[in-house]
Amino acid sequence: MNEPDFIAALRHLPLHPGALGLMDDCAVLPLGSETLVLTHDMMAEGTHFRADADMADVAWKLVATNLSDLAAKGAEPVGVLLGHMLGRQDARFLEGLHEALASFAMPLLGGDTIAATGARAFGLTAIGRASHTPVPSRSGAKAGDGIWITGPVGRAMLGFEGRPEHRSAFDRPVPQLAEGRALAPLVSAMMDVSDGLLLDAFRMARASEVTIALDPQAIPVADPARFDDCIRWGDDYALLFAAPSGTALPLPAHRIGTVTARGPAPLLLGEQSFSGPEGLGYRHG
């Protein structure tokens, strides 16, 4: 099974309402005046990091990618649970984990450690709390909203390829936690760009049952000569959001498109239309 088929099969299992139909990156559970936000991401050798990667960077990125999902909910991190597979450079992994947890002021709550053979994989569950209600989701974009992004796309791709000025964007991304909290009361929908701008915009449009029209001239990319690669590669972790026209934003962002009523295709890029997710970004399987 590929990833979309597997997730579709999971939807036939008993789901908590907070799972949001598995259409989002986080689960949200109201608790009194606040909301508990939970997310879980994994990283696998050969897919998310090279076999010779510095394990300190791997640990940092494992934390950062999970916190990026919390950022898209406007949530403040509470703690993490770690799933660790023992292997080379475990001491370096611990160094990177310590750096990340200290940098984002977040404690380790527990987890599990195993020894196994083969390529390594790690998992992390991040827990946060969101004080703004409703918590932003992918599904709230409305016709007339502007579509915005908080930074350029393509830097992680160039860093992966060895461009020194962009290496940190791939090895040690920084989740936009403060930006997410500032935007949460103002946005109609929000998510982080992890699998490619086009694919994630498509997902927002589909979840919101609208069409998102992107202006290719307005999209900030790290290398204009490789525009198509930059908007598909992913791993950038900027925040993509929809906001009502005229909203005064509390931080710099780029308006890259507009939300319209649902048309024949969920996503438009200039004159191009995309009725399905194929070829828009990274999908497992």
C-alpha positions as CSV (number, residue, x, y, z in Angstrom):
1,M,0.0,0.0,0.0
2,N,1.1,3.6,-0.6
3,E,0.7,6.3,2.0
4,P,-2.6,7.7,0.7
5,D,-4.1,4.2,0.5
6,F,-2.9,3.3,4.0
7,I,-4.3,6.5,5.5
8,A,-7.6,6.0,3.7
9,A,-7.8,2.5,5.3
10,L,-7.0,4.0,8.8
11,R,-10.1,6.2,8.4
12,H,-12.2,3.0,8.7
13,L,-10.9,2.4,12.3
14,P,-12.6,4.0,15.3
15,L,-11.4,7.7,15.3
16,H,-11.6,10.2,18.1
17,P,-13.3,13.5,16.9
18,G,-9.9,15.2,17.7
19,A,-8.3,13.2,15.0
20,L,-10.0,15.6,12.5
21,G,-10.7,12.7,10.1
22,L,-6.9,12.2,9.7
23,M,-7.0,15.2,7.3
24,D,-4.5,17.2,9.4
25,D,-1.0,16.8,10.9
26,C,-2.2,17.1,14.5
27,A,-4.9,15.8,16.8
28,V,-6.7,18.5,18.9
29,L,-8.4,17.7,22.2
30,P,-10.2,20.5,24.0
31,L,-9.4,20.6,27.7
32,G,-11.2,23.4,29.6
33,S,-10.1,26.8,28.2
34,E,-7.2,25.4,26.3
35,T,-6.6,22.7,23.7
36,L,-4.2,19.8,23.9
37,V,-2.4,19.4,20.5
38,L,-0.6,16.1,19.7
39,T,1.5,15.2,16.7
40,H,3.9,12.3,15.7
41,D,6.5,12.3,13.0
42,M,9.1,9.7,12.0
43,M,12.4,9.9,10.2
44,A,14.1,7.0,8.4
45,E,17.6,6.5,7.2
46,G,17.9,6.9,3.4
47,T,14.6,8.8,3.2
48,H,14.9,11.7,5.7
49,F,18.6,11.6,6.3
50,R,21.7,10.2,4.8
51,A,23.4,7.1,6.2
52,D,26.5,9.2,7.0
53,A,24.5,12.1,8.5
54,D,25.7,13.7,11.8
55,M,23.3,12.2,14.3
56,A,23.2,15.4,16.2
57,D,21.6,17.0,13.2
58,V,19.1,14.1,12.9
59,A,18.0,14.5,16.5
60,W,17.6,18.3,16.0
61,K,15.5,17.8,12.8
62,L,13.4,15.1,14.5
63,V,12.4,17.6,17.2
64,A,12.0,20.6,14.8
65,T,9.8,18.8,12.3
66,N,7.4,17.8,15.0
67,L,7.4,21.3,16.5
68,S,6.6,22.8,13.1
69,D,3.3,20.9,13.2
70,L,2.6,22.5,16.6
71,A,3.5,25.9,15.2
72,A,0.8,25.5,12.5
73,K,-1.7,25.2,15.4
74,G,-0.4,28.2,17.2
75,A,0.5,25.8,20.0
76,E,3.1,26.2,22.7
77,P,5.2,23.1,23.2
78,V,4.7,21.1,26.4
79,G,7.0,18.1,26.0
80,V,8.0,15.2,23.7
81,L,8.1,11.4,23.8
82,L,11.0,9.8,21.9
83,G,11.2,6.5,20.0
84,H,14.9,5.7,19.5
85,M,16.7,2.9,17.6
86,L,20.2,2.3,19.0
87,G,23.1,2.5,16.5
88,R,26.1,4.6,15.5
89,Q,26.7,8.0,17.1
90,D,24.1,7.6,19.9
91,A,26.1,10.1,22.0
92,R,26.0,12.6,19.1
93,F,22.2,12.0,18.8
94,L,21.9,12.8,22.5
95,E,23.9,16.0,22.0
96,G,21.6,17.2,19.2
97,L,18.5,16.2,21.2
98,H,19.7,18.3,24.2
99,E,20.5,21.3,21.9
100,A,17.0,21.1,20.4
101,L,15.1,20.7,23.6
102,A,17.1,23.5,25.3
103,S,16.6,25.8,22.3
104,F,12.9,25.3,22.2
105,A,12.5,25.2,26.0
106,M,10.8,21.9,26.0
107,P,11.4,18.8,28.2
108,L,11.6,15.2,27.4
109,L,8.6,13.3,28.9
110,G,9.7,9.7,28.1
111,G,9.5,7.2,25.3
112,D,11.1,3.9,24.2
113,T,14.4,2.6,23.1
114,I,15.1,-0.5,21.0
115,A,18.0,-2.4,19.4
116,A,17.4,-3.8,15.9
117,T,19.2,-4.5,12.6
118,G,18.8,-2.6,9.3
119,A,18.3,1.0,8.5
120,R,17.5,3.2,11.5
121,A,14.2,5.0,12.1
122,F,13.2,7.4,14.9
123,G,9.9,8.7,16.1
124,L,8.8,11.6,18.2
125,T,5.5,12.6,19.7
126,A,5.2,16.3,20.4
127,I,2.6,17.6,22.8
128,G,1.5,21.3,22.9
129,R,-1.2,23.5,24.2
130,A,-3.1,26.1,22.2
131,S,-4.9,28.9,24.0
132,H,-6.7,30.4,20.9
133,T,-10.0,28.9,19.9
134,P,-10.7,27.7,17.3
135,V,-7.3,26.1,16.7
136,P,-6.2,26.7,13.1
137,S,-6.7,23.7,10.8
138,R,-6.2,23.0,7.1
139,S,-10.0,23.1,6.5
140,G,-11.0,26.7,7.2
141,A,-9.9,28.5,4.1
142,K,-12.8,30.6,2.6
143,A,-13.5,32.2,-0.8
144,G,-12.0,35.7,-0.8
145,D,-9.1,34.8,1.6
146,G,-5.6,35.6,0.6
147,I,-3.0,32.8,0.6
148,W,0.2,33.7,2.4
149,I,3.6,32.1,3.2
150,T,6.1,33.2,5.8
151,G,9.3,32.5,3.9
152,P,10.9,31.2,0.7
153,V,10.8,27.6,-0.5
154,G,13.7,25.6,-1.9
155,R,16.4,26.3,0.7
156,A,16.2,22.8,2.1
157,M,16.6,21.3,-1.4
158,L,19.7,23.4,-2.1
159,G,21.1,22.5,1.3
160,F,20.6,18.8,0.7
161,E,22.5,19.2,-2.6
162,G,25.4,20.8,-0.7
163,R,25.0,24.5,-1.1
164,P,26.8,25.7,2.0
165,E,24.7,28.9,2.5
166,H,21.5,26.7,2.6
167,R,22.9,23.6,4.5
168,S,21.3,24.6,7.8
169,A,17.9,24.8,6.2
170,F,18.0,21.0,5.5
171,D,20.1,19.9,8.6
172,R,18.6,22.1,11.3
173,P,15.3,23.7,10.3
174,V,13.7,26.1,12.8
175,P,10.0,25.7,13.5
176,Q,8.1,29.0,13.4
177,L,6.5,28.7,16.8
178,A,6.3,32.4,17.7
179,E,4.9,33.1,14.2
180,G,2.3,30.4,14.5
181,R,1.1,31.8,17.9
182,A,0.9,35.3,16.5
183,L,-1.0,34.2,13.4
184,A,-3.5,31.8,15.1
185,P,-6.1,34.4,16.0
186,L,-6.1,35.9,12.5
187,V,-6.0,33.0,10.0
188,S,-8.8,31.0,8.4
189,A,-6.5,28.0,7.8
190,M,-2.8,27.2,8.4
191,M,-0.3,24.4,8.0
192,D,3.4,24.1,7.6
193,V,5.1,23.4,4.3
194,S,6.8,20.0,4.7
195,D,6.0,18.0,1.6
196,G,6.3,20.8,-1.0
197,L,4.3,24.1,-1.5
198,L,2.2,22.8,-4.3
199,L,1.2,19.6,-2.5
200,D,0.5,21.3,0.8
201,A,-1.6,24.0,-0.9
202,F,-3.5,21.3,-2.7
203,R,-4.1,19.6,0.6
204,M,-5.4,22.8,2.2
205,A,-7.7,23.4,-0.8
206,R,-9.1,19.9,-0.7
207,A,-9.6,19.9,3.1
208,S,-11.4,23.3,2.8
209,E,-13.4,22.4,-0.3
210,V,-12.2,25.4,-2.2
211,T,-9.9,26.3,-5.0
212,I,-6.5,27.9,-4.3
213,A,-5.1,30.0,-7.1
214,L,-1.4,30.6,-6.7
215,D,0.4,33.4,-8.5
216,P,3.8,32.0,-9.7
217,Q,5.3,35.4,-9.9
218,A,4.6,36.0,-6.2
219,I,6.0,32.8,-4.8
220,P,9.4,33.4,-3.1
221,V,11.9,30.8,-4.0
222,A,15.6,30.2,-3.1
223,D,16.6,29.7,-6.7
224,P,14.4,31.2,-9.5
225,A,16.2,29.2,-12.1
226,R,14.8,26.0,-10.4
227,F,11.4,27.3,-9.7
228,D,9.5,24.1,-10.3
229,D,11.9,22.1,-8.1
230,C,11.7,24.7,-5.3
231,I,7.9,24.6,-5.1
232,R,7.7,20.8,-5.1
233,W,10.7,19.6,-3.0
234,G,9.5,20.3,0.5
235,D,11.3,20.3,3.9
236,D,11.1,24.1,4.2
237,Y,8.7,24.4,7.2
238,A,7.5,27.8,6.4
239,L,3.9,28.5,7.4
240,L,1.2,28.5,4.7
241,F,-2.0,30.2,5.7
242,A,-5.2,31.7,4.5
243,A,-6.4,35.0,6.0
244,P,-9.4,37.3,5.2
245,S,-8.7,40.1,2.8
246,G,-7.5,43.2,4.6
247,T,-6.1,41.4,7.7
248,A,-3.3,43.3,9.3
249,L,-0.6,40.7,9.7
250,P,1.7,40.9,12.8
251,L,4.8,39.7,10.9
252,P,6.3,39.7,7.4
253,A,4.8,37.3,4.9
254,H,4.3,36.9,1.2
255,R,0.9,36.9,-0.4
256,I,1.1,34.2,-3.1
257,G,-2.5,33.6,-4.1
258,T,-6.2,33.8,-3.5
259,V,-9.0,31.4,-2.3
260,T,-12.0,31.1,-4.6
261,A,-15.1,29.0,-4.6
262,R,-14.5,25.3,-5.5
263,G,-13.9,25.0,-9.2
264,P,-13.1,22.0,-11.4
265,A,-9.6,21.7,-9.8
266,P,-8.6,22.3,-6.2
267,L,-5.3,24.0,-7.2
268,L,-4.3,26.5,-9.9
269,L,-0.8,27.7,-10.6
270,G,-1.1,30.6,-13.0
271,E,-2.8,29.0,-16.1
272,Q,-2.0,25.4,-14.9
273,S,-4.7,23.4,-13.0
274,F,-4.2,20.4,-10.8
275,S,-7.1,18.0,-10.1
276,G,-5.0,15.5,-8.2
277,P,-1.9,15.4,-5.9
278,E,0.3,13.4,-8.3
279,G,3.6,15.1,-9.0
280,L,3.0,18.0,-6.7
281,G,5.4,17.1,-3.9
282,Y,6.8,14.3,-1.8
283,R,4.6,11.4,-0.8
284,H,5.7,8.1,0.7
285,G,5.1,5.0,-1.4
